[in-house]
Amino acid sequence: MNKDQSDSDLLFRFCTGDRQALKEIYLSYYNAIFSFACRIVRSADEANDITSDTFIKLWKQHAGFKNLANIRSFLYLTCRNACFDHLRARQRHHASHQEIRYLSREEELWNDRERIEMEVLQEIGLLVEGLPPKCREVFMLIFFKRKKTREVAEQMGISLATVQEHKSIAIRKLRNALLRKDLLSFGNC
């Protein structure tokens, strides 16, 4: 059997749901996709997770490919998009924690003035109360009860991504409200 027939047979078996064909494709492309992800996210653990997810997504769409080049393109595009999503999430997470650390430094933020401190804390309390219920609950659990994101997800019965999204929304709303009230300044931000 020549290479074209072999590729055609592999594609046919894969598109009809043959798990052995998936294994062959996995073995053919795993190292390249993993290396590609590593170059983008710069973490072997994260790259491994992204690569695995990429092959899961490929398998879920196994019936729709016309040739092996389409499969290769799908793997690279899916991996690239997942890497970029991961980097954006990591950047948002880091920025959120930086902002909260900044907010928690009372002496820097409130200039050690007791009256202003009380006013601002009261305002934050009101703003937190005005958050959407899920955002408020996530915010309170993470920043007041000091729970980890995973603990909050388990306690609330929601995904880690949903916890992160609620946390980001809460921080953004609080920051924007404080900036509008001229109670917080981030320079050029």
N, C-alpha and C positions, 0 to 999 in steps of 0.2 A: 504494500500500500504506500503510495507516495504522500508527500507532506500535505498537499491540497486535500486528498481524500481523508487523511488522518484528521486534519483540521475540521473538515466538513462533518466527519463522524462525531468528533468531540462536540462540536456545536449542536448537532442534532440531539445527542444524548443529553447535553446540558439543558437545552430548551425543553426537552420532554420530562425534565425533573430527575435525571439520573444523578444521584449523590456522588457516585464515583467520578463522574465528569466534573462535578464541582470540585472534588478533591484534586483532580488533575489541574484544573485552572488555578486553584488555590496554590498548589505547589509551583506552578509556572510563574505566577505573578506576585506571590506574597513578599518575597525579598525586595523586589523593585518598589512595590507600593509602601512597604514599611520604611525603606530608605528615604523615599520621597516624603513621607510624613515626618520622619525624624529631622530632615533638613528644614522643614517648616516650623514644627513645634519645639524642636530641640530638647525632646525628652523621650527616651525609649519607652517608658511606661505609657505615656500619653499616645505616642505613635502606635504602639501595639494595640491599644484600645480602639483608636481611630481606624486602624487597618482591619481589625476584626469586624467592627461595625460596617465598614465598607463592603466586606465580603458578605455580610448578612443582608445588606441592602441589595447586593448583586443577586443573591439567591432568591430574594423576594420578587425580583423582576425577571427571573430566568427565562420565561417564555417569550420575551419580547426582543431578542437579539437576532440580527441578520447575519453577523459574521464575528469572528474573534476580534477584529479590529474595533468593533463597536463595544465589545466587552472590555477591552483594554482601555478605550477612551472613557467608558463609564467608570471604571475603577479609578483612574487618575482624577477625573472631574469630581467624583463623589468624595474621594480622599481629600483633594484640595479644598473643596467647600467645607468639609468637616473640620479640617485644620484651621481654616480662617474663622469658622464659627467658634472653635475652641479658643483661639487666640483672642477674639473679641470678648468672649465670656470671661477669660482670665484677666483681661485688661479692665473690664467693668468691675469684676470682683475686687481687684487690687485697688482701683480708684474708690470704690465704696468704702473699703476698710480704711483707706487713707483719710477720707472725709470724716468718718466716724471717729477716728483717732484724733483728728483735728478738733472735732466738736467736743470730745471728752476732756481736752486740756483746758480746764476752767481758767487757769491763770492767764493763758495766752488769749483765749477767746473773750473772756469777760473783763480783762485788765484788772483783776483782783478787786473789783468794786462790787460790794455786797448788794447794793440796791439794784444795779444793772443786772447782776447775776440772777437775782430773784425774778426780775421782770422777764428776762430772757427764758429762764427755766419755766416760768408760768406760760409763756407764749409757746414754747416747745410742747409742753403738756397739752395745751389746747390744740396745737397743730397735729400732734399724734392722735388725739381723740377724733380729729376730723378726717383721718385717713380712712380709706375703704376698710371694711372689717378684716378681711384676710391680710391686707398689707399691715394693718395695725397689729394684728396678732403675731405675724412673723417678726415685725420690727421689735415688739416688746419681748418676745422670746429670745431673739438673738442679742439685742443690745441691753436689755434690762435684766433678763434672767440668765444671760451668758451661755445660752444653749448653742451647740454646734448646728450647722445647716442640716446635717444628716438627722440629728435628733429632732429638729423641728419638722422635717419631712415625715418622719415616722410618727411623731405625735399628732400631726395634723392629717396624716393619711394622704399626702400629696407628693409629687416628685421633687427631686432636688432642683431641677430646672425651674419648677413652679415656685419653690421657696426663693431661689435666686431672683426670679422675676419680681415677686412681691417685695423682696428686700430692696431691689433697685428702684422700683416705683416709689416706695416709701421714702427712701433717701432723696430721690430726685424731687419729690413733692415738698419734703421738709426743707431741703436746700433752697429751692426756688422761692418758697414762702418766706424764709428767713432773709434771702437776698432782697426780695420785694419790700420787706419791712425794714431794710437797711440794718439788719441785726447781724449780718454775716458778710464778710468780704473775702474773696479768694483772688484778689489781684486781677490778673488777666483772664481768669477762667470764665 
